[in-house]
Amino acid sequence: MDGRNFLRTGGMTAPDGADNKSAVAAAINHFGVTEADLRKVMAAALEKGGDYADLYFEHTFNNNVSLMDGKVNNCGSNIDFGMGVRVLAGDRSGYAYVEGVTLEEMLRAARTAARIASSGKAGVPVGLTEQTISQNRYAVTIPWEDVSVKEKIPYLEKLNEKIFSLDSRVRKVQAYLQDSTSHVLFCNSEGISYYDYRPMASFMAVCIMEENGKMENGYAGRSYRRGFEFMTDDIIDVIAREVVDRTAILFKAIKPKGGEMPVVMGAGGSGILLHEAIGHAFEADFNRKDISIFSGQLNKKVCSEHINVVDDGTIPFNRGAVNFDDEGVEGQKTYIVREGVLTSYLHDRISARHYGVNPTGNGRRDTFRNVPIPRMRATYMEAGNMKEADIISTVKNGIFVDTFTNGQVQIGAGDFTFFVKSGYLIEDGKLTQPVKDINIIGNGPKALADITMVADNDRIDNGTWTCGKDGQSCPVTCGMPSALVSKLTVGGEN
């Protein structure tokens, strides 16, 4: 079956039972295997005593087009194809993958994984039952497979022209459009099977400006699980204005004096605080292994009762959305912290079994070459009951931060750092001088406990966030309302 008809049969159908059944059947055909092959591979995976096995097939198309110096001068594409076999036996986990899907190759991978997770008593797989979902969270109108490079070029050119038109100080623009489409077929020894069509589009710009011989640069982008319908004049306008504003403010910005001070986190991208400071520490594998500083804190108060923190896989078209995770568990909305109490870790099947709870749909992997592990999806804080201006007015001397680039955390100790591209000084309750290029340093549990005020302006940052863990990359999003952290260390000038 050719790619276009496969999409019509599978990925673009409504996710009711009948359509999903035809999608799974089409996916089996697409990967060139049969249901009998899947049964044989599953049996081989369990022949050494595994008590669970799953098969994960993936076919991914990646495309990128870029503009520099006013011209679209670079493009590339690649295709990734293969499958992986995982076997669990008690606390042991075996994984092997192949980049071909002949029966011989798949059996070799299955027996390799089986030997790693051997317990000496053969398991018995059950029949395949198609998994259904209540709603497809990223249905596509125009699939990227139907779109040529020629059709993408005008959007990059329009973005370039728009940025130059907004400010005479613009000297260079770099614009990038990346799209990917993944076809995923999954089945396991519990009888669950599903097909998932996963689109992703990222549209980004870097702006370089000059004022009186001084150069500054800024970045802006948007990323969603959408098809070509994502490309509109509105998205061009949003990215262009954002990247120009972010760059222009830097000419007025200074590095503030460093030290410990109150920090008001702006709405949206400040969600990186949740991601780095506490999100990773809530992933259940770190807690199961007693690595996380939150190990043993389940059902205990960890912050103000006004704080609710969520990890959500159900937001339509969101970069972190999942119909199913990579272990066959439907995406869901999980409250990590509810009214200040740590109510749930982020679970894959292994940790869920350890804790005696249901998986939360957080078992994710980079590609078929990787074993699934607990990963975040869209991590955000729910709205509070204050106004941002009222929160700022309570701070005599501190900083307001709103644009970030990256961060990292030491899971065991809970210490984190992230880089702030821009923000403002707060002096006597007012935003004054812009600031730039500073580090925020703190401890996750302490920072969470030190959030004393939360605004009502909650917002998801739909940028191009990518999370790294154990050598794997995963698309995520983050967000939060404006919030006051009473004490954080700001790395600035002496």
N, C-alpha and C positions, 0 to 999 in steps of 0.2 A: 504494500500500500504506500503510495507516495505521501510526502509530508503534509501537503495541503489537505488531502482527504482524511488523513489520520487526525488532523486537528479538528476537522468538521465532525468526525465520528467520536473523538474522545474529549479533547481539552475544552471544547467550546460548548459542550452540552450541559444541560442542567443536571445537578448532582442527585437526581432521584435514583432509586434502585435500578430501574431498567436501563437508564442511560449509563450508569456506572458499570453495570454488567457488560454492556457493549463496549465501554471504554477500556475495561480490563482485557476483554477479549481482543480488541484492536491493538492494545499495547503488547500483549503476548505475541501477536502476529508481527508487530513492528520490530520487536527485538529478535525475531527469528527463532523463537523457542515455541514449545508446546506445553500444554498443561501437564502432559505425561513427563516431559523433561523436568518441570518444576518439582513434581512429586519424587522423581528419582534423586534429584539433587538434595531435596529436603531429607529424604531417607538416609542418604550418604552422610549428611551433616550430623545426623543423630545416631549413627551406627556405633559410636564409641561411648555413648552414655550421656550425651547432652540432654538437658531437660527443656531447652528452648532453642529454636533456630529461626533465622530470618534471611531472606534473599532480597537484595536491593539492586535494581537495575537502573542505570542512568544514561541518558543520551542528551548531551547539552551542546547548544550552538551559541558561541560568543562572537560578537561583532563590535568593532569600535571604529569611530571616525573622528578625526581631530583637525582643528584649524589653528594655524599660526601665521603671523605676519599677513593677515588678511586673506589667506587662501587655505582651502581644505587641501592639505598636502600629505595626509597619512591615513591609511585605513588598514584594518586587519581582521581576520576571522580565524576561528579554530573550532574544531569539533572534538568533543570528548565522549567516549563510549566505553562501557564496561559494566561489571557487576561485582558485588561483594557478598560474602557469606559470613554470617556471625553465628557462633554457637555459645550458649551459656550452660554451665554445669556448676551449680552451687555458686561459689565465689570466683570460679574460673571463667575466663572469657577468651574464645578463640576467634580470630578474624583473618580472612584471606580474600584477595580480590584477583580478578583477571580482566584483561582488556579485550577479551573476545568472549563469545557466548555459545561456542559449540558445547555439546553435551560433555565431551571429554574434558574441556577446560573447566567447566563449572563443577564437574565431579572432582577434579583435582583440587580446586579451591575448597570445596565442601569437606573433603577428607583431611586437608591440611588444618582447617579450622576445627574439625572434630578431634584431631589428635591433640591439639593445644588444650581443648576443654574436655578431655576424656575423663569419664568416671567409671567406666567398665560395664555399664548396663545400658543397652540400646534403648533409645526413646522411640516413640511412635508418633509420626505426624498425623494430623487430621486433614479432612478435605478443605478445599478453598471456598471461602465465603466472601463475596464482595462487600467491602466497607462503604458505607454511604455517609454523607454529611448533610446538614440541614441547609447550608448555603455555600456556594462557591465564592470564596473571598476575593478572588482575582480573575473574574471572567474577562476575556479579551474580546474586543470588537474587531481590531485589525491586527492579526498576528505579525510578529516581526519577520517571520519567514517569507511573508508576502511583500516585504518592503525592500527596495533596492537602495544601494548607496546613493544613487542619483537623487532619490526622493528625500534622503536625509540631509543632503548638502545645503539646501536653502535655509534650513533652520539654524545651522551653524553660522551661515552668512548673515542672517537676520539678527542673531544674537550679537555678533561682532559689530554690526552697524549700529545697533541700539546702544551698546555700551559706549562707543565712540561719540554718539550723539548726545549723551547725557552730561559729559564733562570734558572741557577742552584740555584738561591735564592728562587725559588718557594717552598713553604712548604705545602700549601693546596689549593685545588680548589673546588669550589662549582659550579655546572652547573645545569641549569633548562631549561626544555622545556615545554611550555604551549601551548595548542591549544584549540580553541573553534569554534563551528559552531552554528549559529543561523538561524532558519527559522522564517521569519516574514511575517505575513499576515495583511494587513491594508485595511480598507475601511472607507469612511466617507459619510456624508449626502449630499455632493456635487456630489456624484456618482463616486468618484475616488476610485480605488482599485489597489493594487499591491502585488506581492510576491517578497521578497528579500532573497537571500541566502548569509549570511554574514560569511565568514571565518576569522579567526585571528590566527596568529602563533607568538610566542615570544620565542626567544632562547637567553639565558643569561649566564654570568659567573662572579663569584667573585674570584679574585686571592689574596692570602695572601703570602707575601714574607718576608724573614728575611735577614738582613745584620748587622753583628756585634752586634747581640742581639736586634736589633731594628726591629719592625714589621710594615709593611704597607699593606694596602689593596686597591684594585681598582675594578671597575665594568665596564662591557661592555655588550651590547646586541643589538639585532635587532628585529624589529617587523613589520610584513606586513599582509595584508589581502591576504594570499596565502594558498594553500593546501600543501600537503606533498612534492611537488616539491620544496618548499622553502629550504628543507634540502639538502645541497650540501657540498662538500669539501671546496668550496670557502668561504661559510659563516662561516665554522669552522675556516678557516685560518684568516679571517678578525677579528672575535671576539677574537681569541686567541692572535693575535699580538696587538690588541688594548688594551686588558685588561692588558697584560704584560707591554706594554709601559706606560700605565697610572699609574701602580703601581710602576714601577721602578723609574720614575722621582721623586716620593715623597721622596725618600731617600736623594735627594739633595735639597729638597724644604725647604723654611723658611716661617715664617709668616712675612709679610712686616709691616712697620710702617703704622698705620691707619691715616685716615684723608680724606679730600676732594682732589681729584686729577683727571686727565684725565684717562679714561679707554678705551682701545681698545678691543672691543668685537670680539672674533674670529669667523670665519665662522662656521655655523652649529648650535651646541647646544646653542649658544648665543641667539637663537630665543626665549629662555625663557624670555629674556628681553621684547620682543614684547608680549608674552603671559601674563606675570604677570603685566608688567608696563602699557600696554595699551589695550591688547586684551580683558580682562574682562570688562574694562571700556567702550568698544565699543559694548558690548552685549546690545541689545535694551531694555530688561526689566529693567535694571538699569537706562537707560536714560528715558524710559517712566515714571518711578516712581520718576524721578528727583534725583536719588541717585548718579549717576556717575558724576565725575568732568567734563566729556565731554557733559553733558546735555546742550542743547542749542548751541553747537558748530558745528552742521551740516552745511556743505558748507562753513566753515570758515577755514582759514589757521592755521594749528596746528604745522607745522614743515617746514624744508627746502623743497624747490620745487624739490630737487633732490631725494626725498624719496617717494617710493610707497610701501604700505603695503597691503597684500592680505590675505584673508581667503578663502581657496580653498578645495572644496569637490570632485574635479574631477581628482586628481592625481592617475593614475592607481596603484593599489595594496597598496596604502598608508594606514597607520594605521588610518588616519583621513578621508579616502574617504567614500563617501556615494552615492549609486545609487539613493536612495530616503532618505530624512530625515525621522524622526519618525512621521511626520504629512502629508506624501504623497507628499512633494515638492521635485522635482528632485534636486540632488546635483549640485552645480554651483560654479563658480569662482567669488568671490565678492571683488572688490577693496574697502577697508576701507578708505585708504588714497591714493589719486592720485595726484602726483606733489605737495605734501605738504598740500593738502586740504582734510578735513574729508568729504568723499563723501557718506558713507553709514554706518549705524549701522548693526549689525548682528541680523536678524529678525526671530522670529517664527510667527505663524499666528496671535497671539494676538497683538503683537507689530506692525506687518505690517498693521493690520486693524487700529490701533491707529494712525499711521503716514500716512495712505492712500497710502501705497506702496505695492509692491509685496513681499511675503516672500523670503528670501534669501537661504532657505534650511538649516537653522541652528537650527531648532526645533529638539532637541535630548533628549533622555531619557536613564537612566541606564538600567532598565528592564521594563517589563509590569506593575510593581508595582508603577512606577513613572510617573508623568505628564511631558510632554515634555516642555523644556525651552530653551531659546537661548544659544547655546554652540558653541565654536570654533571647527574647523576641522583641517586643516593644515594651520597654520598661519605663514607667512614669509614676509620678505622684499625682494624686487627685487634688482637686481644688480645695483651698481653704476658705476662710470667711472674711479676709481683710483685703484692703486695696493696696496695690503696690506703692503708691505715693505715701500712704500712711505708714507702711513698713520703713521706707527710706527715711521718713521724717523722724524716726526714733533713733537714728544712728548719728552720733556726733562726728566721729572720725572713722571712716572705713572705706570700702570700695564696693562698687556695683560691677558685676561681670556678666557678659552676655554672649560673647563669641569665643569659641574654643577650637582647638585643633586636635589634640589627642591626650591620652592619659594612660596611667598604668597603676596597678595595685599589687602589694605584697599580701597574698591571701592570708597567711598565717598570722602576721602581726596586725593586718588590717590597714597598714599605712598606704596612702595613695598620693599621687601627684598628677596634676593635669595643667596643660599650657593654655593660658588665656591670651587670645589674640588682641582683644580690645574690651574696654569697659570705661568706668568713670570713677573718679574720687567722689566720696560722700563727705561733705563738710557742713556741719551744723544742720543736718537733715535735708540737704539739697545735693543734687548731682551737679558737679562743677567741672573740673579739668578731665578731659579724656585721658585714659591710660592704655598702655599696650605692652605686649611681650613680657608677661609675668607668669610665674608659676604659683599655683595654689597647692599647699601641702597640708595634709591632715591625716587623721585616723578615722576609718570608716564608722565604727560604732560610736565614737565620740562625736563625730560630725553629725551623725543622725540624731543623737541625743541632744545636740546643741542647736537643732532647728527649733526656734522659738516662735516664729510667725510664718504663716503660709497665706499667700494671696489667692484671690478668686479667678486668676487669669491663666488657668492651666492651658498648656499648648504642647503638642507633639512637634518635634523638629524632624521634618521629612528630608533631611540631608542625606549624604551618601555614607552614613556610618557603617563601619565594618569592624567586627570584634575578632580579636585573635585569642586563641587558647589552645595549648598543647599542639602548636604547629598548624592548627586549622583556622581558617577564616570563615566568618559567617555574617550575612547581612542582618543588621539590627536597626532599631530606632530607639530614641529616648525622648523624654520630655518631662516637664514639671511646671508648676506655677512659680511665680517669684516667691522666694523664701529667704528668711534671715537665718544665717548660721552665726551664732553669737561670737565664735572664736575660730579662726583658721589662720595658718601661717602664710603670709604673702611674701614671695621672693621678689624683692625689688631692689632699689638703690640703697646703699648704706647711708 
